[in-house]
Amino acid sequence: MLQGASILLIIGGGIAAYKTLELIRELKKRGCSVRVILTKAGHQFVTPLSIAALSGEKVFDDLFSLTDEVEMGHIQLSRSADLVVVAPATADLMAKMATGQASDLATTALLATDKRVLIAPAMNVRMWQHPATQRNLATLTGDGVAVVGPNAGDMACGEFGPGRMAEPLEIVAAIDALLAGPPAMPAAAALAGRHVLVTSGPTHEPIDPIRYLANRSSGKQGHAIAAAARRAGARVTLISGPVTIPDPAGVETIHVETAQQMLDAVERALPADIAIFAAAVADWRVAAASGEKIKKSGGRTPALALTENPDILATVARHATLRPALVVGFAAETEHLVEHARAKLAAKGCDLIVANDVSLTGSGITGGVMGADRNAVHLVSASGVTSWPTLGKDEVAARLVQHLAGLGAQWA
């Protein structure tokens, strides 16, 4: 899909801007045309001359340029591309995008575009983790903006953590996936009038007042699905275990801690047209949690008697009166991915299993899927298996919601 594609690249002001030169080179090698808007801050890191030499196009940087506005106004510039890419997407640029500012050529073009937008965030780890940036990210993804990265690693400032801009080839892959995928759904259209129930995140099963059994789920995929369903016009109820990410905008979010609390909240939220169980619910809980902190005792290890947690997916999929028309489960596996997903589909009685490899190496995603911003999933149903490439979790969510919206024959 890259051959012949037209890309509008907006270069923000960050040290990662140097990577955009390689990004332009890779896109040109694949047959893309690339026009570039260079922000005032971006001028501090890369030059218009180097960009023009690689892109073969004039570089745009002035909102009030008489020549540029006569030859190609900012409205036309923002709409002539197949995709708008912001790299690096700095904290400042993300904030301006989230609040709808139009203070320069870049933000004006972003506000005026009718095309999909992909951002590649890059900033200091503390800036990335700041609640303000995470709120802005939630707003942008809720508006349909796709995200690639950031990656974790060493920073130019000497710190370590998430905030490094995705590598050029990763951005190219994300662009290819967006261009190859189905077009974005109009807001308030595909699922208008429907009630979608989503579970997300881990559950915490108490051992004593300060310890619990849990897993590594971040809730990013489930929250992205809830946001995508809301963009598609659905009324969305999100039931979330303990996470550190913001609630999606426009979504009724119910916070729970344990598997039993999640099941209770799910049953109260029914009826629903679609139920998507993306939460990584703990399989077991301590049969009798201690009311006091368990103390060390002469080197003896305490024995924890475990009991199975309720099976939320199976309970809803086999509900006698309130079963949703579409019930979707997730299978987080570390081996025999499709085989285990098929077995889970049959055992739970649901309509679709979204399977992903959560091992630290088998997923092909450094550090594993849990907590990361990308995912590679397989849709397993009675009719077969559909495998998607590695995508940002927001794009996985958008595709999944569109896929479910298209299963009209199953609507009650």
C-alpha positions as CSV (number, residue, x, y, z in Angstrom):
1,M,0.0,0.0,0.0
2,L,3.0,2.3,0.3
3,Q,3.7,2.5,-3.4
4,G,2.2,5.8,-4.7
5,A,1.0,6.9,-1.2
6,S,1.2,10.6,-0.3
7,I,2.5,11.3,3.2
8,L,2.4,14.7,5.0
9,L,5.2,14.5,7.6
10,I,5.2,17.1,10.5
11,I,8.5,17.3,12.2
12,G,8.4,18.5,15.8
13,G,11.2,20.0,17.9
14,G,13.0,17.1,19.6
15,I,16.4,15.4,19.4
16,A,14.7,12.5,17.7
17,A,14.0,14.7,14.7
18,Y,17.2,13.4,13.2
19,K,15.5,10.1,12.7
20,T,13.0,11.7,10.4
21,L,15.6,12.0,7.7
22,E,16.0,8.2,7.6
23,L,12.2,7.9,7.7
24,I,11.9,10.1,4.6
25,R,14.5,8.0,2.9
26,E,12.7,4.8,3.7
27,L,9.4,6.1,2.5
28,K,10.8,7.4,-0.7
29,K,12.5,4.0,-1.3
30,R,9.0,2.4,-1.1
31,G,7.5,4.7,-3.7
32,C,5.9,7.3,-1.4
33,S,5.7,11.0,-2.0
34,V,6.6,13.0,1.2
35,R,5.8,16.6,1.9
36,V,7.1,18.0,5.1
37,I,6.0,20.7,7.5
38,L,8.9,21.7,9.8
39,T,8.0,23.4,13.0
40,K,9.9,26.3,14.4
41,A,11.3,24.1,17.1
42,G,12.1,21.4,14.5
43,H,14.4,23.9,12.8
44,Q,16.7,23.6,15.8
45,F,17.4,19.9,15.0
46,V,17.2,19.4,11.2
47,T,17.5,21.8,8.3
48,P,15.1,22.5,5.5
49,L,17.9,21.8,3.0
50,S,18.5,18.3,4.2
51,I,14.8,17.5,4.2
52,A,14.3,19.0,0.7
53,A,17.2,17.0,-0.6
54,L,15.8,13.7,0.6
55,S,12.1,14.4,-0.1
56,G,12.6,16.1,-3.4
57,E,9.9,18.5,-2.2
58,K,9.7,22.1,-0.9
59,V,9.7,22.3,2.9
60,F,6.7,24.2,4.4
61,D,7.1,26.1,7.7
62,D,5.3,29.4,7.6
63,L,1.5,29.7,8.1
64,F,1.5,33.2,6.7
65,S,3.7,32.7,3.7
66,L,2.1,34.6,0.8
67,T,3.8,32.3,-1.8
68,D,2.8,29.1,-0.1
69,E,-0.7,30.1,0.5
70,V,-1.2,31.1,-3.1
71,E,0.5,27.9,-4.5
72,M,-0.9,25.4,-1.9
73,G,-2.8,26.7,1.1
74,H,-2.6,25.0,4.4
75,I,-6.1,23.5,3.9
76,Q,-5.1,21.9,0.7
77,L,-1.7,20.8,2.1
78,S,-3.5,19.1,5.0
79,R,-6.0,17.2,2.8
80,S,-3.9,16.3,-0.2
81,A,-2.0,13.5,1.7
82,D,-3.3,10.0,2.3
83,L,-1.9,10.1,5.9
84,V,-0.5,12.7,8.2
85,V,2.4,11.6,10.3
86,V,3.8,13.6,13.3
87,A,7.3,12.6,14.2
88,P,8.6,13.4,16.6
89,A,5.4,14.2,18.4
90,T,6.7,16.2,21.3
91,A,4.8,16.8,24.6
92,D,4.1,20.3,23.4
93,L,2.7,19.2,20.0
94,M,0.5,16.5,21.6
95,A,-0.9,19.1,24.1
96,K,-1.7,21.5,21.2
97,M,-3.3,18.7,19.2
98,A,-5.4,17.6,22.2
99,T,-6.7,21.1,22.9
100,G,-7.3,21.9,19.2
101,Q,-4.8,24.8,18.9
102,A,-4.0,26.3,15.5
103,S,-1.0,28.6,16.4
104,D,1.3,27.7,13.5
105,L,1.3,25.9,10.2
106,A,1.7,22.4,11.8
107,T,-1.2,22.7,14.3
108,T,-3.4,24.5,11.8
109,A,-2.9,21.7,9.2
110,L,-3.6,19.1,11.9
111,L,-6.8,20.8,12.8
112,A,-7.9,21.2,9.2
113,T,-7.1,17.7,7.9
114,D,-9.8,15.1,7.1
115,K,-7.2,12.3,6.9
116,R,-6.0,9.8,9.5
117,V,-3.2,11.0,11.7
118,L,-0.3,8.9,13.1
119,I,1.9,10.2,15.9
120,A,5.3,8.9,17.0
121,P,5.8,10.4,20.5
122,A,9.3,11.3,21.7
123,M,10.1,13.0,25.0
124,N,11.8,12.6,28.4
125,V,10.5,9.7,30.3
126,R,9.1,11.9,33.1
127,M,7.3,14.1,30.5
128,W,5.8,10.9,28.9
129,Q,4.6,9.6,32.2
130,H,3.2,12.9,33.5
131,P,-0.6,12.8,34.0
132,A,-1.0,15.7,31.6
133,T,0.7,13.9,28.8
134,Q,-1.3,10.8,29.5
135,R,-4.5,12.8,29.5
136,N,-3.6,14.3,26.2
137,L,-2.8,10.9,24.8
138,A,-6.1,9.5,25.9
139,T,-7.9,12.5,24.2
140,L,-6.0,12.0,21.0
141,T,-6.6,8.3,20.8
142,G,-10.2,8.9,21.6
143,D,-10.3,11.2,18.6
144,G,-9.0,8.4,16.4
145,V,-5.3,9.4,16.3
146,A,-3.1,6.3,15.8
147,V,0.1,5.9,17.9
148,V,3.4,4.2,17.3
149,G,5.8,3.9,20.2
150,P,7.4,5.3,22.2
151,N,10.0,2.7,23.0
152,A,11.9,2.3,26.2
153,G,15.7,2.9,26.3
154,D,18.5,5.4,27.0
155,M,17.5,9.0,26.7
156,A,19.7,11.8,25.3
157,C,19.2,13.4,28.8
158,G,20.9,10.4,30.4
159,E,17.7,8.9,31.9
160,F,16.2,5.5,30.9
161,G,12.6,4.5,30.2
162,P,9.8,4.9,27.8
163,G,10.0,8.0,25.6
164,R,12.3,7.2,22.7
165,M,10.7,7.7,19.3
166,A,10.0,4.5,17.4
167,E,12.6,3.6,14.9
168,P,12.1,4.7,11.2
169,L,11.3,1.2,10.1
170,E,8.7,0.8,12.9
171,I,7.0,4.0,11.8
172,V,7.1,2.8,8.1
173,A,5.4,-0.5,9.2
174,A,2.8,1.5,11.2
175,I,2.1,3.7,8.1
176,D,1.8,0.6,5.9
177,A,-0.6,-1.0,8.3
178,L,-2.8,2.1,8.5
179,L,-2.9,2.5,4.7
180,A,-3.5,-1.2,4.2
181,G,-6.3,-1.4,6.8
182,P,-9.9,-0.4,6.5
183,P,-10.7,3.3,6.5
184,A,-11.6,4.8,9.8
185,M,-15.2,4.5,10.8
186,P,-17.2,7.7,11.0
187,A,-17.9,8.7,14.6
188,A,-21.3,7.9,15.9
189,A,-22.1,5.6,13.0
190,A,-21.1,1.9,13.0
191,L,-22.3,1.1,16.5
192,A,-24.8,3.9,17.0
193,G,-27.5,2.9,19.5
194,R,-25.6,-0.2,20.7
195,H,-24.3,-0.9,24.2
196,V,-20.8,-2.3,24.3
197,L,-19.4,-3.8,27.5
198,V,-15.6,-4.0,27.9
199,T,-13.4,-5.4,30.6
200,S,-9.8,-4.3,30.9
201,G,-6.7,-4.6,33.0
202,P,-5.6,-7.1,35.7
203,T,-7.3,-8.2,38.8
204,H,-5.7,-8.1,42.2
205,E,-6.5,-11.0,44.5
206,P,-5.6,-10.2,48.2
207,I,-3.3,-12.5,50.1
208,D,-3.2,-10.2,53.2
209,P,-3.8,-6.4,53.6
210,I,-0.7,-5.5,51.6
211,R,0.0,-8.4,49.3
212,Y,-1.9,-9.8,46.3
213,L,-1.8,-12.1,43.3
214,A,-1.8,-10.3,40.0
215,N,-0.3,-10.2,36.5
216,R,1.4,-7.8,34.2
217,S,-1.6,-6.4,32.3
218,S,-1.6,-2.7,31.8
219,G,-5.1,-2.3,30.5
220,K,-3.9,-0.5,27.4
221,Q,-5.6,-2.8,24.9
222,G,-8.9,-3.0,26.8
223,H,-9.0,0.8,27.3
224,A,-8.2,1.3,23.6
225,I,-11.1,-1.0,22.6
226,A,-13.5,1.0,24.8
227,A,-12.3,4.2,23.3
228,A,-12.7,2.8,19.7
229,A,-16.2,1.6,20.5
230,R,-17.2,5.0,21.8
231,R,-15.8,6.6,18.6
232,A,-18.0,4.2,16.6
233,G,-21.1,5.7,18.4
234,A,-21.7,3.0,21.0
235,R,-22.7,3.6,24.6
236,V,-19.7,2.0,26.4
237,T,-19.4,0.5,29.9
238,L,-15.7,-0.2,30.8
239,I,-15.1,-2.3,33.8
240,S,-11.4,-1.9,34.7
241,G,-9.2,-3.6,37.2
242,P,-6.4,-1.6,38.8
243,V,-4.4,0.3,36.1
244,T,-2.4,3.5,36.0
245,I,-3.8,4.8,32.6
246,P,-6.5,7.4,32.3
247,D,-10.2,6.5,31.8
248,P,-11.2,6.8,28.1
249,A,-13.2,10.0,27.4
250,G,-16.9,9.6,27.1
251,V,-17.0,6.1,28.6
252,E,-18.7,5.0,31.8
253,T,-15.8,3.4,33.7
254,I,-16.3,1.2,36.7
255,H,-13.2,0.5,38.8
256,V,-12.9,-2.9,40.5
257,E,-10.1,-4.9,42.2
258,T,-10.9,-8.6,42.3
259,A,-12.3,-11.1,39.8
260,Q,-15.5,-11.5,41.9
261,Q,-16.0,-7.7,41.9
262,M,-15.5,-7.7,38.1
263,L,-18.1,-10.4,37.6
264,D,-20.6,-8.6,39.8
265,A,-20.0,-5.3,37.9
266,V,-20.4,-7.1,34.5
267,E,-23.7,-8.7,35.6
268,R,-25.0,-5.4,36.7
269,A,-24.0,-3.8,33.4
270,L,-26.0,-6.3,31.3
271,P,-27.8,-6.3,29.0
272,A,-25.3,-5.4,26.3
273,D,-25.2,-5.9,22.5
274,I,-21.4,-6.7,22.5
275,A,-19.3,-7.9,25.4
276,I,-15.5,-7.8,25.0
277,F,-13.5,-9.5,27.7
278,A,-10.0,-8.1,27.4
279,A,-9.2,-8.1,31.1
280,A,-6.5,-10.5,32.3
281,V,-8.4,-11.9,35.2
282,A,-6.4,-13.9,37.7
283,D,-7.3,-17.6,37.5
284,W,-6.9,-18.2,41.2
285,R,-7.4,-16.4,44.5
286,V,-6.3,-17.2,48.0
287,A,-9.1,-19.3,49.6
288,A,-8.9,-17.4,52.8
289,A,-7.0,-14.1,52.7
290,S,-5.4,-13.1,56.0
291,G,-6.9,-10.1,57.8
292,E,-3.4,-9.3,59.1
293,K,0.0,-9.0,57.4
294,I,1.5,-12.5,57.2
295,K,4.8,-12.3,59.1
296,K,8.0,-14.3,58.6
297,S,8.1,-17.1,61.1
298,G,11.5,-18.9,61.7
299,G,12.2,-19.3,58.0
300,R,9.0,-21.3,57.4
301,T,7.2,-20.5,54.1
302,P,3.5,-19.9,54.6
303,A,1.2,-22.3,52.7
304,L,-1.3,-20.5,50.5
305,A,-4.4,-22.5,49.6
306,L,-5.7,-21.3,46.2
307,T,-9.2,-21.6,44.8
308,E,-10.4,-20.9,41.2
309,N,-11.9,-17.5,40.5
310,P,-15.3,-17.3,38.7
311,D,-15.0,-17.6,34.9
312,I,-16.5,-14.3,33.7
313,L,-16.3,-15.0,30.0
314,A,-18.0,-18.4,30.2
315,T,-20.6,-17.1,32.7
316,V,-21.7,-14.3,30.3
317,A,-21.4,-16.4,27.1
318,R,-23.7,-19.1,28.6
319,H,-26.1,-16.7,30.3
320,A,-29.6,-18.0,29.9
321,T,-31.4,-14.6,29.3
322,L,-28.8,-11.8,29.1
323,R,-26.2,-13.2,26.7
324,P,-25.0,-10.4,24.4
325,A,-25.4,-11.0,20.6
326,L,-21.6,-11.0,20.3
327,V,-19.3,-12.3,23.1
328,V,-15.5,-11.8,22.5
329,G,-12.8,-13.3,24.7
330,F,-9.0,-12.8,24.8
331,A,-6.5,-15.5,25.0
332,A,-3.1,-14.5,26.4
333,E,-0.8,-17.4,25.6
334,T,2.9,-18.2,25.7
335,E,2.8,-21.3,23.4
336,H,0.6,-23.1,20.9
337,L,-1.3,-19.8,20.5
338,V,-3.9,-20.8,17.9
339,E,-4.5,-24.3,19.3
340,H,-5.1,-22.9,22.8
341,A,-7.4,-20.2,21.4
342,R,-9.5,-22.7,19.5
343,A,-9.9,-24.8,22.7
344,K,-10.9,-21.7,24.7
345,L,-13.4,-20.8,22.0
346,A,-15.1,-24.1,22.4
347,A,-14.9,-24.3,26.2
348,K,-16.2,-20.8,26.9
349,G,-19.0,-20.7,24.3
350,C,-18.1,-17.3,23.0
351,D,-18.2,-16.1,19.4
352,L,-14.6,-14.9,18.9
353,I,-11.3,-15.2,20.6
354,V,-8.6,-12.6,20.2
355,A,-5.4,-14.4,20.8
356,N,-2.0,-12.9,21.4
357,D,1.4,-14.1,22.4
358,V,2.4,-12.6,25.8
359,S,5.7,-14.3,26.2
360,L,8.7,-12.0,26.5
361,T,10.3,-13.3,23.2
362,G,7.7,-15.0,21.1
363,S,5.6,-11.9,20.3
364,G,8.4,-10.3,18.4
365,I,7.9,-7.2,20.6
366,T,10.8,-6.3,22.8
367,G,9.9,-6.9,26.5
368,G,6.6,-8.6,25.5
369,V,3.1,-7.4,24.8
370,M,1.9,-6.6,28.3
371,G,2.6,-3.0,29.1
372,A,3.7,-2.2,25.6
373,D,2.0,-0.1,23.0
374,R,1.9,-2.7,20.2
375,N,0.2,-6.0,19.8
376,A,0.0,-8.8,17.2
377,V,-3.3,-10.7,17.4
378,H,-5.1,-13.6,15.8
379,L,-8.9,-13.6,15.5
380,V,-10.1,-17.2,16.1
381,S,-13.7,-18.1,15.4
382,A,-15.7,-21.1,14.2
383,S,-15.1,-20.0,10.6
384,G,-11.3,-19.8,10.8
385,V,-8.3,-17.8,11.9
386,T,-7.5,-14.3,10.7
387,S,-4.0,-13.0,11.6
388,W,-3.1,-9.3,11.8
389,P,0.4,-7.8,11.6
390,T,2.0,-6.1,14.6
391,L,0.0,-2.9,15.1
392,G,-0.3,-0.2,17.7
393,K,-2.9,-1.2,20.3
394,D,-5.1,1.7,19.2
395,E,-5.1,0.4,15.7
396,V,-5.9,-3.2,16.9
397,A,-8.8,-1.7,18.8
398,A,-10.1,0.2,15.8
399,R,-9.9,-2.8,13.5
400,L,-11.6,-5.1,16.1
401,V,-14.5,-2.7,16.6
402,Q,-14.9,-2.4,12.9
403,H,-14.8,-6.1,12.5
404,L,-17.5,-6.6,15.1
405,A,-19.6,-3.9,13.6
406,G,-19.5,-5.8,10.3
407,L,-20.9,-9.0,11.8
408,G,-24.4,-7.9,11.3
409,A,-25.9,-11.4,10.9
410,Q,-25.3,-12.0,14.6
411,W,-27.2,-9.0,15.9
412,A,-30.3,-10.0,17.8
